Amino acid sequence: MITARYASEAERWEAVQQRDSGADGVFYYSVKSTGVYCRPSCAARPALRKNVAFHDSCAAAEQAGFRACLRCKPGQPSLAERHAGVVAQACRLIDAADGVPDLDTLAQACGMSRFHFHRIFKAHTGITPKAYADAGRARRVQQGLADAPTVTEAIYAAGFNSSGRFYAASAQVLGMTPQAFRAGGTGASIRFAIAASSLGAILVAATDKGICAILMGDDPELLARDLQDRFPKAELRGAEADFEQTVAQVVAFVEAPRIGLDLPLDVRGTAFQQRVWQALREIPAGQTVSYAELAERIGLPKGARAIAGACAANPVAVAIPCHRVVRNDGSISGYRWGVERKHALLEREGAK
């Protein structure tokens, strides 16, 4: 089917010259001098424009008397589709395994070398097979702690080989002890306060390890309810005098982001989210990047949409500066705390 993007022959010829994989499946091109037809992304030697014709389907190219290229195999799924299938297969194998399959086992099951499989998996998911397996175990143990008769049974059912190894990682996996998580956060202590700023109400919350939430909005009551929803059974402690200085630091930072925030953070997310959040913190005040540029920086060039999802999941406004990510044309896109606030923050930073 012809799309608006590749409707003209000039656009199609440009796609062929650029070997644009985005045009694969939209159209095909044939070369009169060789008698074959190819995908736009084919790595074969460039043909002369006078020898090239365009076709909307493989069937149309074959009816015109051309045979399929043996290099790009246009009648078969594209390389990107085949790689996506391999990654999906590997994810299913990891999810179904009792423990964490080693890299060699996964690569062999997918018919690839160890190195090639690792590279393809990371390129498509943004994380390594081990990080994916660890995230799956964390998810299973979280579910298991709510249902299993004992903590120990939940740990082993999730795929941990020993309870000692799990307890060593429990703070990162759960954000609290397994017993506290099993009780829905009971026993976890979080201090919080709500202050006013030029951007509206700001809720600041912290565990004993660092800031765990900076929420912004127009209604303080809704912000407090949001915090309660995040930690339904934790002990939320408000109006503590010694916490006011922390809140004042955060408010001053929001009012003037260039001053920086010299406070530890205690935020948890998936391995991929953590990678994105770390990359966000490396963007200097006064600069912006596009979602596509940020995806390139973390080694996931086609992951702009996943980047946007990680930005939306960021629980610490401004300190993890997702407001510094804009559209490809530089325009301001959506922001969890409101587009107006994003625009104001960028103005304060003097972003160009």
VOPAGU-2260 file (C-alpha; in pm, 1 decimal, decimal comma):
REM VOPAGU-2260
SITE   aa  ch    i         X         Y         Z
SITE  MET   A    0       0,0       0,0       0,0
SITE  ILE   A    1     131,4     343,1     -90,1
SITE  THR   A    2     169,5     571,3     211,1
SITE  ALA   A    3     188,1     947,8     213,7
SITE  ARG   A    4     554,9     931,8     299,5
SITE  TYR   A    5     661,2     721,5      -1,0
SITE  ALA   A    6     392,9     826,8    -248,7
SITE  SER   A    7     626,8     975,6    -512,1
SITE  GLU   A    8     903,4     807,6    -708,9
SITE  ALA   A    9    1143,9    1078,9    -591,5
SITE  GLU   A   10    1077,9     983,8    -227,2
SITE  ARG   A   11    1114,4     615,8    -308,8
SITE  TRP   A   12    1442,8     669,0    -489,9
SITE  GLU   A   13    1570,3     870,6    -191,4
SITE  ALA   A   14    1470,7     583,3      39,7
SITE  VAL   A   15    1661,1     334,7    -180,0
SITE  GLN   A   16    1971,0     554,3    -182,3
SITE  GLN   A   17    1954,5     588,4     196,4
SITE  ARG   A   18    1874,0     216,6     240,3
SITE  ASP   A   19    1582,8     325,6     457,6
SITE  SER   A   20    1456,3      23,2     652,3
SITE  GLY   A   21    1144,5     221,4     737,1
SITE  ALA   A   22    1037,2     180,8     374,2
SITE  ASP   A   23    1066,5    -198,8     383,4
SITE  GLY   A   24     729,2    -355,4     311,9
SITE  VAL   A   25     587,8     -26,9     181,0
SITE  PHE   A   26     731,7     -77,2    -165,1
SITE  TYR   A   27     997,7    -275,5    -354,7
SITE  TYR   A   28    1233,9    -181,7    -633,1
SITE  SER   A   29    1360,2    -380,0    -930,2
SITE  VAL   A   30    1681,6    -343,5   -1129,1
SITE  LYS   A   31    1650,0    -400,5   -1501,9
SITE  SER   A   32    2019,4    -481,8   -1551,1
SITE  THR   A   33    2018,6    -767,5   -1297,1
SITE  GLY   A   34    1660,2    -890,3   -1324,8
SITE  VAL   A   35    1604,9    -892,2    -947,6
SITE  TYR   A   36    1387,4    -696,2    -707,6
SITE  CYS   A   37    1484,5    -587,6    -356,6
SITE  ARG   A   38    1376,8    -420,6     -36,1
SITE  PRO   A   39    1463,7     -48,0     -10,0
SITE  SER   A   40    1717,1    -133,5     262,5
SITE  CYS   A   41    1903,2    -394,4      55,2
SITE  ALA   A   42    2281,4    -369,9      98,0
SITE  ALA   A   43    2349,0    -464,2    -264,6
SITE  ARG   A   44    2562,7    -235,6    -481,9
SITE  PRO   A   45    2365,7      79,6    -576,8
SITE  ALA   A   46    2190,5      63,4    -912,0
SITE  LEU   A   47    2163,2     338,4   -1170,4
SITE  ARG   A   48    1837,4     531,6   -1148,7
SITE  LYS   A   49    1755,9     462,1   -1515,6
SITE  ASN   A   50    1753,3      87,0   -1441,3
SITE  VAL   A   51    1523,5     108,9   -1138,0
SITE  ALA   A   52    1145,5      65,1   -1124,4
SITE  PHE   A   53     919,0      59,0    -817,9
SITE  HIS   A   54     651,5    -193,1    -719,5
SITE  ASP   A   55     388,7    -196,0    -446,1
SITE  SER   A   56     427,5    -566,1    -367,7
SITE  CYS   A   57     644,9    -869,5    -428,6
SITE  ALA   A   58     370,9   -1013,3    -648,3
SITE  ALA   A   59     373,1    -702,7    -867,9
SITE  ALA   A   60     750,4    -722,0    -908,7
SITE  GLU   A   61     735,4   -1090,2    -999,8
SITE  GLN   A   62     452,1   -1031,4   -1248,2
SITE  ALA   A   63     679,9    -776,3   -1413,2
SITE  GLY   A   64     934,8   -1054,0   -1466,8
SITE  PHE   A   65    1177,9    -997,6   -1177,5
SITE  ARG   A   66    1305,6   -1256,2    -930,5
SITE  ALA   A   67    1365,0   -1205,3    -557,3
SITE  CYS   A   68    1708,6   -1084,8    -443,7
SITE  LEU   A   69    1898,9   -1362,3    -266,7
SITE  ARG   A   70    2067,2   -1109,2     -41,8
SITE  CYS   A   71    1774,5    -919,3     117,9
SITE  LYS   A   72    1510,8   -1190,9      50,6
SITE  PRO   A   73    1218,3    -952,4       3,7
SITE  GLY   A   74     956,9   -1227,6      12,1
SITE  GLN   A   75    1055,1   -1325,0     366,5
SITE  PRO   A   76    1022,5   -1132,8     696,0
SITE  SER   A   77    1270,1    -845,8     718,5
SITE  LEU   A   78    1586,4    -873,1     925,3
SITE  ALA   A   79    1433,5    -646,1    1189,4
SITE  GLU   A   80    1124,6    -870,4    1205,5
SITE  ARG   A   81    1340,3   -1182,6    1233,7
SITE  HIS   A   82    1546,3   -1025,0    1510,9
SITE  ALA   A   83    1227,4    -919,7    1690,6
SITE  GLY   A   84    1106,7   -1278,8    1668,9
SITE  VAL   A   85    1433,3   -1405,9    1815,4
SITE  VAL   A   86    1408,1   -1161,0    2105,4
SITE  ALA   A   87    1045,5   -1258,1    2169,0
SITE  GLN   A   88    1145,9   -1625,7    2170,5
SITE  ALA   A   89    1428,6   -1554,7    2416,4
SITE  CYS   A   90    1195,5   -1360,0    2644,5
SITE  ARG   A   91     952,8   -1653,1    2647,8
SITE  LEU   A   92    1236,3   -1892,3    2734,9
SITE  ILE   A   93    1352,6   -1667,3    3019,1
SITE  ASP   A   94     997,5   -1623,9    3151,3
SITE  ALA   A   95     933,2   -1999,7    3145,1
SITE  ALA   A   96    1263,1   -2101,4    3309,5
SITE  ASP   A   97    1276,9   -2189,2    3680,1
SITE  GLY   A   98    1607,1   -2006,4    3716,2
SITE  VAL   A   99    1804,5   -1767,2    3497,6
SITE  PRO   A  100    1917,4   -1939,5    3172,4
SITE  ASP   A  101    2281,6   -1872,4    3088,1
SITE  LEU   A  102    2371,1   -1672,6    2778,8
SITE  ASP   A  103    2506,9   -1973,2    2587,0
SITE  THR   A  104    2182,7   -2168,4    2635,2
SITE  LEU   A  105    1969,9   -1880,2    2512,6
SITE  ALA   A  106    2192,4   -1808,9    2213,1
SITE  GLN   A  107    2194,8   -2173,9    2109,4
SITE  ALA   A  108    1815,5   -2198,4    2138,4
SITE  CYS   A  109    1784,5   -1893,8    1911,6
SITE  GLY   A  110    2037,9   -2023,2    1657,5
SITE  MET   A  111    2290,2   -1742,0    1710,0
SITE  SER   A  112    2638,2   -1696,6    1846,6
SITE  ARG   A  113    2668,3   -1580,2    2204,2
SITE  PHE   A  114    2796,7   -1235,1    2107,1
SITE  HIS   A  115    2548,0   -1177,3    1824,3
SITE  PHE   A  116    2250,5   -1282,6    2038,3
SITE  HIS   A  117    2354,4   -1053,9    2325,2
SITE  ARG   A  118    2392,4    -758,8    2086,4
SITE  ILE   A  119    2054,9    -818,3    1915,8
SITE  PHE   A  120    1870,9    -862,9    2245,8
SITE  LYS   A  121    2009,2    -541,9    2392,6
SITE  ALA   A  122    1946,2    -346,5    2070,9
SITE  HIS   A  123    1576,8    -441,4    2074,4
SITE  THR   A  124    1499,0    -423,0    2447,5
SITE  GLY   A  125    1750,1    -169,4    2577,8
SITE  ILE   A  126    1867,9    -412,5    2846,9
SITE  THR   A  127    2073,4    -731,7    2863,2
SITE  PRO   A  128    1918,9   -1079,9    2888,6
SITE  LYS   A  129    2037,8   -1097,1    3250,7
SITE  ALA   A  130    1873,7    -764,9    3337,2
SITE  TYR   A  131    1550,8    -887,1    3174,4
SITE  ALA   A  132    1567,8   -1209,3    3376,5
SITE  ASP   A  133    1638,9   -1018,2    3698,3
SITE  ALA   A  134    1341,1    -789,9    3635,7
SITE  GLY   A  135    1122,4   -1096,7    3578,5
SITE  ARG   A  136    1239,4   -1254,9    3902,4
SITE  ALA   A  137    1171,1    -930,2    4087,4
SITE  ARG   A  138     819,8    -919,4    3943,2
SITE  ARG   A  139     755,5   -1283,7    4037,2
SITE  VAL   A  140     881,9   -1243,6    4391,1
SITE  GLN   A  141     666,1    -933,0    4437,9
SITE  GLN   A  142     362,1   -1130,9    4325,3
SITE  GLY   A  143     467,0   -1435,1    4527,6
SITE  LEU   A  144     512,9   -1245,4    4852,4
SITE  ALA   A  145     145,5   -1158,3    4843,4
SITE  ASP   A  146      31,1   -1518,6    4785,0
SITE  ALA   A  147     294,5   -1768,7    4905,3
SITE  PRO   A  148     261,4   -1915,5    5257,1
SITE  THR   A  149     613,6   -1799,9    5350,9
SITE  VAL   A  150     875,3   -1552,5    5231,4
SITE  THR   A  151    1117,9   -1839,7    5166,8
SITE  GLU   A  152     873,4   -2018,0    4935,0
SITE  ALA   A  153     815,7   -1696,8    4739,9
SITE  ILE   A  154    1191,3   -1644,1    4700,8
SITE  TYR   A  155    1261,3   -1991,7    4561,3
SITE  ALA   A  156     948,2   -1995,3    4344,7
SITE  ALA   A  157    1068,4   -1672,2    4180,3
SITE  GLY   A  158    1389,1   -1842,5    4066,2
SITE  PHE   A  159    1644,2   -1737,1    4328,4
SITE  ASN   A  160    1891,5   -2015,0    4402,5
SITE  SER   A  161    1942,4   -1909,5    4762,5
SITE  SER   A  162    1765,3   -1687,6    5012,4
SITE  GLY   A  163    2095,6   -1517,9    5095,4
SITE  ARG   A  164    2138,7   -1398,3    4737,3
SITE  PHE   A  165    1785,3   -1258,0    4736,5
SITE  TYR   A  166    1817,6   -1080,0    5069,7
SITE  ALA   A  167    2139,0    -917,7    4947,1
SITE  ALA   A  168    1942,1    -764,9    4659,2
SITE  SER   A  169    1605,9    -714,9    4834,1
SITE  ALA   A  170    1646,1    -340,7    4888,6
SITE  GLN   A  171    1694,0    -287,2    4514,8
SITE  VAL   A  172    1425,8    -536,1    4415,8
SITE  LEU   A  173    1156,1    -430,7    4663,7
SITE  GLY   A  174    1264,8     -99,9    4814,5
SITE  MET   A  175    1218,0    -247,7    5164,1
SITE  THR   A  176    1258,6    -577,3    5349,5
SITE  PRO   A  177    1064,7    -876,4    5210,3
SITE  GLN   A  178     855,4    -889,3    5529,3
SITE  ALA   A  179     759,5    -522,2    5494,9
SITE  PHE   A  180     674,5    -565,8    5126,0
SITE  ARG   A  181     468,5    -875,1    5207,1
SITE  ALA   A  182     268,7    -658,0    5447,8
SITE  GLY   A  183     205,3    -399,2    5175,3
SITE  GLY   A  184     471,6    -156,6    5294,6
SITE  THR   A  185     384,4    -183,0    5661,7
SITE  GLY   A  186     687,7     -74,8    5861,6
SITE  ALA   A  187     838,8     139,1    5586,6
SITE  SER   A  188     865,7     497,8    5704,6
SITE  ILE   A  189     832,8     786,4    5460,3
SITE  ARG   A  190     850,0    1151,2    5556,7
SITE  PHE   A  191     668,5    1400,6    5341,0
SITE  ALA   A  192     558,8    1760,4    5324,8
SITE  ILE   A  193     372,4    1980,0    5078,1
SITE  ALA   A  194     492,2    2329,4    4998,0
SITE  ALA   A  195     384,5    2609,7    4767,3
SITE  SER   A  196     588,5    2731,3    4471,4
SITE  SER   A  197     543,0    2948,2    4165,6
SITE  LEU   A  198     457,5    2627,9    3975,1
SITE  GLY   A  199     186,6    2520,5    4220,0
SITE  ALA   A  200     193,7    2269,8    4503,0
SITE  ILE   A  201     498,1    2047,7    4546,8
SITE  LEU   A  202     500,7    1727,8    4751,1
SITE  VAL   A  203     840,6    1604,1    4863,4
SITE  ALA   A  204     876,4    1255,8    5015,1
SITE  ALA   A  205    1183,7    1069,8    5136,6
SITE  THR   A  206    1285,1     739,6    5287,3
SITE  ASP   A  207    1585,7     707,9    5511,7
SITE  LYS   A  208    1794,5     656,0    5193,7
SITE  GLY   A  209    1687,7     965,4    4998,3
SITE  ILE   A  210    1417,9    1148,8    4805,1
SITE  CYS   A  211    1163,8     897,9    4670,2
SITE  ALA   A  212     907,1    1136,5    4523,2
SITE  ILE   A  213     874,1    1495,0    4402,7
SITE  LEU   A  214     519,6    1547,9    4281,4
SITE  MET   A  215     375,9    1869,2    4136,5
SITE  GLY   A  216      18,0    1977,9    4081,2
SITE  ASP   A  217    -256,3    2224,4    4157,4
SITE  ASP   A  218    -432,7    2032,5    4435,0
SITE  PRO   A  219    -229,6    1940,1    4749,3
SITE  GLU   A  220    -491,9    1684,4    4850,0
SITE  LEU   A  221    -453,4    1496,8    4521,0
SITE  LEU   A  222     -76,0    1492,8    4563,5
SITE  ALA   A  223    -110,6    1342,3    4911,4
SITE  ARG   A  224    -352,5    1081,7    4775,0
SITE  ASP   A  225    -102,8     996,7    4498,0
SITE  LEU   A  226     165,0     933,2    4760,8
SITE  GLN   A  227     -72,6     713,9    4961,2
SITE  ASP   A  228    -152,1     511,2    4649,8
SITE  ARG   A  229     218,0     454,3    4590,1
SITE  PHE   A  230     281,2     335,7    4947,6
SITE  PRO   A  231     -58,5     212,9    5072,1
SITE  LYS   A  232      60,2      62,7    5402,1
SITE  ALA   A  233     377,0     258,5    5470,3
SITE  GLU   A  234     396,9     491,8    5764,6
SITE  LEU   A  235     363,1     838,3    5611,5
SITE  ARG   A  236     492,6    1101,5    5849,0
SITE  GLY   A  237     413,5    1464,4    5777,1
SITE  ALA   A  238     488,9    1805,1    5933,2
SITE  GLU   A  239     826,4    1712,2    6084,1
SITE  ALA   A  240    1036,3    2018,5    6158,7
SITE  ASP   A  241    1369,6    1862,7    6062,6
SITE  PHE   A  242    1230,9    1773,1    5719,3
SITE  GLU   A  243    1140,0    2130,6    5634,7
SITE  GLN   A  244    1497,0    2212,0    5530,8
SITE  THR   A  245    1489,8    1928,9    5276,9
SITE  VAL   A  246    1162,3    2055,5    5137,5
SITE  ALA   A  247    1300,8    2410,8    5119,6
SITE  GLN   A  248    1600,3    2281,5    4919,6
SITE  VAL   A  249    1371,5    2106,4    4671,1
SITE  VAL   A  250    1147,4    2412,0    4629,5
SITE  ALA   A  251    1451,4    2634,7    4573,8
SITE  PHE   A  252    1574,9    2386,1    4315,9
SITE  VAL   A  253    1241,3    2391,4    4132,0
SITE  GLU   A  254    1243,1    2771,0    4131,0
SITE  ALA   A  255    1600,9    2780,5    3997,3
SITE  PRO   A  256    1695,5    2441,1    3846,6
SITE  ARG   A  257    2044,1    2556,8    3750,7
SITE  ILE   A  258    2153,8    2556,6    4117,4
SITE  GLY   A  259    2132,1    2176,0    4124,0
SITE  LEU   A  260    2001,6    1949,8    4400,0
SITE  ASP   A  261    2260,6    1809,6    4637,8
SITE  LEU   A  262    2037,7    1545,9    4794,1
SITE  PRO   A  263    2044,2    1165,3    4748,2
SITE  LEU   A  264    1762,2    1000,6    4554,8
SITE  ASP   A  265    1591,2     672,9    4636,5
SITE  VAL   A  266    1399,9     584,6    4321,3
SITE  ARG   A  267    1338,8     238,2    4186,8
SITE  GLY   A  268    1220,6     115,2    3851,2
SITE  THR   A  269    1295,8    -146,6    3590,1
SITE  ALA   A  270    1648,9    -182,6    3459,7
SITE  PHE   A  271    1546,2       1,4    3144,5
SITE  GLN   A  272    1383,4     286,8    3336,8
SITE  GLN   A  273    1695,7     324,7    3548,8
SITE  ARG   A  274    1906,8     354,7    3233,8
SITE  VAL   A  275    1679,7     623,0    3093,9
SITE  TRP   A  276    1667,8     814,5    3422,5
SITE  GLN   A  277    2045,2     810,2    3450,9
SITE  ALA   A  278    2076,2     941,0    3094,2
SITE  LEU   A  279    1829,0    1218,8    3179,9
SITE  ARG   A  280    2042,5    1329,0    3474,0
SITE  GLU   A  281    2338,4    1365,6    3240,1
SITE  ILE   A  282    2159,9    1632,9    3031,4
SITE  PRO   A  283    2296,1    1970,3    3149,8
SITE  ALA   A  284    2058,4    2246,5    3254,6
SITE  GLY   A  285    1991,8    2475,9    2961,0
SITE  GLN   A  286    2005,6    2195,6    2704,9
SITE  THR   A  287    1736,7    1973,8    2556,3
SITE  VAL   A  288    1740,5    1649,4    2358,5
SITE  SER   A  289    1475,5    1476,3    2153,6
SITE  TYR   A  290    1329,8    1137,9    2246,1
SITE  ALA   A  291    1511,5     992,3    1944,8
SITE  GLU   A  292    1844,9    1145,5    2051,7
SITE  LEU   A  293    1805,2    1009,2    2403,9
SITE  ALA   A  294    1725,0     665,6    2261,3
SITE  GLU   A  295    2049,0     683,0    2058,8
SITE  ARG   A  296    2246,3     772,9    2371,6
SITE  ILE   A  297    2137,3     461,6    2556,3
SITE  GLY   A  298    2196,1     238,2    2253,2
SITE  LEU   A  299    1832,3     187,9    2151,6
SITE  PRO   A  300    1795,8     392,3    1830,3
SITE  LYS   A  301    1437,6     280,7    1763,7
SITE  GLY   A  302    1322,1     315,7    2123,4
SITE  ALA   A  303    1183,3     671,5    2127,3
SITE  ARG   A  304     840,4     548,6    2234,0
SITE  ALA   A  305     988,7     341,0    2518,0
SITE  ILE   A  306    1189,5     647,3    2625,7
SITE  ALA   A  307     866,5     846,8    2650,2
SITE  GLY   A  308     717,2     574,2    2869,3
SITE  ALA   A  309    1014,5     581,1    3106,7
SITE  CYS   A  310     989,2     960,1    3129,5
SITE  ALA   A  311     620,9     932,6    3218,2
SITE  ALA   A  312     704,4     684,0    3496,9
SITE  ASN   A  313     959,1     918,7    3657,3
SITE  PRO   A  314     845,4     980,1    4019,8
SITE  VAL   A  315    1096,0    1258,2    4093,1
SITE  ALA   A  316    1008,1    1572,4    3898,9
SITE  VAL   A  317    1293,1    1809,2    3802,3
SITE  ALA   A  318    1559,5    1610,9    3994,3
SITE  ILE   A  319    1538,2    1355,0    3713,4
SITE  PRO   A  320    1489,5    1615,2    3440,1
SITE  CYS   A  321    1249,9    1455,2    3194,4
SITE  HIS   A  322    1134,4    1810,6    3114,9
SITE  ARG   A  323    1454,6    1846,0    2906,4
SITE  VAL   A  324    1325,3    1598,4    2646,1
SITE  VAL   A  325    1138,6    1752,8    2353,1
SITE  ARG   A  326    1003,8    1652,7    2013,0
SITE  ASN   A  327    1234,9    1606,1    1714,4
SITE  ASP   A  328    1147,4    1953,1    1585,2
SITE  GLY   A  329    1228,8    2111,4    1922,8
SITE  SER   A  330     867,9    2176,8    2019,8
SITE  ILE   A  331     746,6    2097,9    2370,5
SITE  SER   A  332     553,5    1773,9    2405,8
SITE  GLY   A  333     354,4    1620,9    2692,0
SITE  TYR   A  334     475,4    1631,7    3051,1
SITE  ARG   A  335     337,7    1435,3    3342,4
SITE  TRP   A  336     316,7    1748,2    3558,2
SITE  GLY   A  337     165,8    1967,1    3285,9
SITE  VAL   A  338     301,7    2121,7    2966,4
SITE  GLU   A  339     287,4    2470,2    3119,4
SITE  ARG   A  340     523,1    2363,7    3397,7
SITE  LYS   A  341     758,3    2205,3    3145,0
SITE  HIS   A  342     766,9    2527,3    2946,5
SITE  ALA   A  343     834,3    2730,3    3263,3
SITE  LEU   A  344    1118,0    2501,2    3375,4
SITE  LEU   A  345    1288,3    2520,2    3036,6
SITE  GLU   A  346    1256,4    2898,8    3038,3
SITE  ARG   A  347    1419,3    2915,5    3381,8
SITE  GLU   A  348    1706,7    2703,2    3259,2
SITE  GLY   A  349    1744,6    2915,2    2948,1
SITE  ALA   A  350    1709,2    2605,9    2731,2
SITE  LYS   A  351    1749,7    2659,0    2356,5
